[in-house]
Amino acid sequence: MTIRKTLQNNLETGRKALAVLIDPDKVQTPNELAPILRMASECYVDFLFVGGSHLMQNNLSEVITEIKESTDTPVVLFPGSTMQIDKNADAILFLSLISGRNPELLIGQHVVAAPILKNSGLEIISTGYMLISGERNSSVAYMSNTAPIPPDKYSVAASTAMAGEMLGLNTIYMDAGSGAPEIIPTRMISAVRKNISLPLIVGGGINTVEKARKVLDAGADVIVVGNAFEKNPDLMIGVSELIYSNNRTLDVH
């Protein structure tokens, strides 16, 4: 089954999923990556997202090779630019920054990447990427040269996601940004969830099990956690148990 179909089936059945975001800049050696992969395997993490806003180490290929040799968990590229493509991954989130107005990130870079991706063998998952933040100086906002959607503009977020679905995108990704102090407001997540029939991925600020619970209850189908695991490895255990409990309840019924 393709990852896209898995996401859609999960949406239709109410199953939830956990993705761990791995930034190659922060795992520069196999010894740094190994504990993350070991715990991800033990916790039955559903997806490993790989990428970052600005990769300085030029080690994307090495990181993906190490992951593929160590685990069967699907590897999904979460690219910060057209330079972050590796055919050894399983899929790529083909991100269109629909929350911004930078034409390069709406279609420009996609035109450059399309011939490479066409021949890569990667599963292409067209993704409406929405940056939600009260901080205009976040890493993603700075690198994308766009202003994020303010966290209190619920109708703007919902309308943006609706437009993405009408344009034929496969999924919507709402992101508070790497290392965000707070999650996206649950009211905003719920507003988006109620107005689209696409799988909804949510990341940023999920640094406790309770925050993960709130994001899932608000309507996220996949939650993404990255930086928080580095500071608190046990968080992966707590979040995975939360998702396991939800899915087990569905299986029992």
C-alpha angles and dihedrals in degrees: 000000000000120000090242091055091046090054092049093047090050090053092051094048099039095245118150130214139201125220123190114210115218118195109202090211089064098047104049097158135041089245090061093046099043098073091050092051093045093053092042089055093046091049094047093238109193101215139012111214114200125196146072143213093260122005112208101172100059089220102123094117093048092050093050092047090052092049094049091050092050106041145021092220110125113260115218122187114230097190126201090192144357087272091070099079125121123171092210091073119089100233145351131224099229094211124208111184096224093167091065136056100226105125092204090064095039096054113328100086090038091063090054093047099042099085091048093048093044089064098034100086089228120140105247115219109186106217133190103218116205121188111207117188146127089218118084091187097061117130094253093045091049095047094044095044090225137116116244123233107268112248093241096055097093097159092050090054092047093048091047092052091046090053090051091054092047089052089059102255117160100222144000123234118196112194132184089191135256112309094006111171094222138032122248107276110272091226089061093047090050092049091054093044092053093052103046136054095205128104109272121217118192129188142161131074095025097136101138135047090242092056089049089052092051093050092048093046090050090060111275114147094193126025121201122210125180124139094033092063090057091058096038115023091179089066089077089059093050095047093046090051089051092053092042090054091052094048095043090056089055092048092051091053 
